[in-house]
Amino acid sequence: MRAAPTILHLDMDAFFAAAEQASKPSLRGKPVVVGGLGPRGVVATASYEARRFGVHSAMPMGQARRLAPNAAYLVPRFAFYRSISDQVMELLRRLSPLVEPLSLDEAFVDLEAGGVADDSASARAVGERLRVDILATTGLTGSVGLAGSKMIAKIASEEAKPDGLVLIDPGTERELLGPRSVRILPGVGPATGEHLRRAGMTTVSDLVEAGEDELVRLLGRAHGASLYRMAQGYDDRPVVAERDAKSVSVEDTFDADIHDRVRIRTEVERLAERCVGRLRASGHSGRTIVLKVRRYDFSTLTRSETLRGPTDDPAVVREAAGRLLEAVDTTGGVRLLGVGVSGLADYTQEDLFAQAEASERPAEEVAPVEAREAAPSIPSTATESAERGWAPGRDVRHAVHGAGWVQGSGVGRVTVRFEEPWSGPGRVRTFSVDDPDLEPSEPLPLVRGDAAA
């Protein structure tokens, strides 16, 4: 723990959705949902306007559509998001050599190591200047938390959302944490939270009152002791400079051993979806799928399968993990399951993802509501449209009308709204999918000065 709030946590606000709104003037102030548009797709990010309807990340896309039927539903543009992330991370590296990215839109920074802050006043000044620089460079907003530890800085940035800054002075951690839910602490997920609830512990102060011995008894020595320290506000984890990721994985430990084979398969598929979510957030794809199974007797089995090429397709990872499960004997029960992807490549196969998702639904179902009003709403699988990448949100350029983005496609047609990040809402036009004047294009920068540079 530090005596000054010199650990900064930055979290960009609704990053994917905000980037789409910034690049598409007609969507500003409107609900926007980014994610997989197929029947098994999940929400990657929802704008704050969409969140008012109850839409949130990791929600099945079908449920999101029922909650917010008039929102704009767009496929992710990961290369675009990564380019913005690179600009943000460069601003952070100007502050300190110790920058620890957690994803494309989130990072810790050790301000003390950079010599730019040594007390509350200087840390606040650095945080405020960073927010101004991010807005000027990318056109987007980020929320900043400042504290004496990583755990508290992350909590502070969550409280600062959206587009704010919260500084928590060292020495006030226990007062801050006491009334909060146990779920606010790192390492307390749904399963551990429910285990603690059944033991009568729902707030952080309940954990402190229970004592370390009781938490160790409930959760094991390593987890119990760590959780007790964090409940008291202690977190001495250092900010670790960026390292090349070698793998991405997720795992869950179950309070009671799972015996039902169907339930085990369902849990593996769920973990595969979460793993792909992290994979995409890091801007990677991977070739090797890994399944981890810890059985009732604490024996741990690991199985892997290497694909022909890297993927970030949730269906591919889910199916590979399912195949690996078939080769594992789960008789007697399973206490832990994990799914991972290794052999990472520094890109995502977003075109493959877009094509697969776009071909799974009729075109008028995937189009934003504005496109449905502008184009004929005749059912079509739009196979030829998917082949050329006419998925909602994709960038295009027309020889006459200039830059625009796809609102929807089907029946051999593609509907495009022509606008630029620095223009007002643009006009909508519909073309044949094989119009020689219409081509996919690269995204425009969000800040016009970059375009001229």
Steps between C-alpha positions, in 0.01 A plus 500: 500500500619849417478819697396695189239420230756447225348191338267599217236280341356607165183347360365632171125563509289239312801474270379304196158668494646845564744453211210409272298802609800729449554370147129503407334838578149363440543262798611757756265514796325182383518144637780303333586135562821340368546123484429181312177534303426130456259295711782404735661844504571690820525869579858629505412855605183706533485878493370677808177572310454124446586422861195695611294220344690239700743393227848413626816324384502117484119499460362274224429715197147363470419627849653839419278531192191433710601764755603764246336417164572843351872506579764490226665156500850498350776244449831581675784668309794375707779644285336842537469465878860384525622806309324725753633290787854544369456879513373483860778266615758733347364785713530280809860403417590868492408511868692195619710204388271281711174461306300179546231460232212275604317518166464736205318757714641457851841539669686574823776763511763550774528879511770491767726291275462764230588783738187692409315483834589455868192630684124542459518840329755398238324166437167673445661749260653216298167315488307804383759580234488140377124518449539821299775347285297184431202707386718719278682203347219250451174692542398253773471525878658292773446475875794520740546356848791598725598320820785343692432151362380334183184361661383837632600685182280267296209552738554877473489496119174304512353767728626770261300366203416642263760763411621584848784478749488368856796512739494290817751610761709225660381423852130513410483155335326309780234768539440489124484121473308410815139538377571373147403160365765227522482486119696825482818318604730338240457125485141496626288377210145365500594161648717637782249778568219247539719282724567798726134602499397159624753546780331830592755734342366750246703815569873561525464588868346153552824349373710706739279405793512131407879504518777340300465153656136473398569614143785250471267227623238593241722578200838339559821653629617699197161643399375552854812681621514720188133591527536595866785739420305659217191538720718709732607715208846349457620443145871514428490365145742700283422652163670265254620633167339355188606151403412304188206278579560130436150375577152605605292280731208494742400244760237444768511301822163361608374497858374144451638241258309479171398151397249558223670467163261743328567763767876449460471551124291817554760642739780429251309683225438794732870518589590486131281806434665691788845401380431632150372822655837551670686392188324760288540769764877445485496530120626146442402172342650160578567155352498264801188433708565366852255329736578465872302263724559451873315194621342409833831349625695821415671333203535751216479409133597728212410434139578714195426521129692709246304646210624564147511872560426759770139579584292721726171342392297397808336212312837354404639525855177365649494199269870422551459514878200268471704249300774508761244437774384183325845350567489570875353262759288707740364203697495592867450871440683817395600782734673737251477568127710730286527596133800677349645606166875509434723543198381859476522713188507878517181547300138389496324333211226759501403447135434131562303593810290754316424264214401216729275720710340684207410175324321363806208746496270655241640834397210709626541347846860616534451850361463801730148639512595796280602260222171311525319825431718579200521159330240243393435260789487178298650189668829381354803307617717745304774247442659709228485806728677315780769388259589860428484597866181707489440460876341780705763752607761417235684786328445558128582762240302595189666658197240779495365531854821444695544332840217323681401193697268207445162518671367174361494270199278244335322398180811592303507853644708687755383811684766757589498818706756749369657702780839567657603534866520879469184548289138513602265201452521394137260385231396138448518333160447144375711326234535164335753286687706471182502875429853561363512845661453362852792334681596408857743754647718575800353693797547874510683651800273644768690829523524692173852623562622142475354473154712787377815379674 
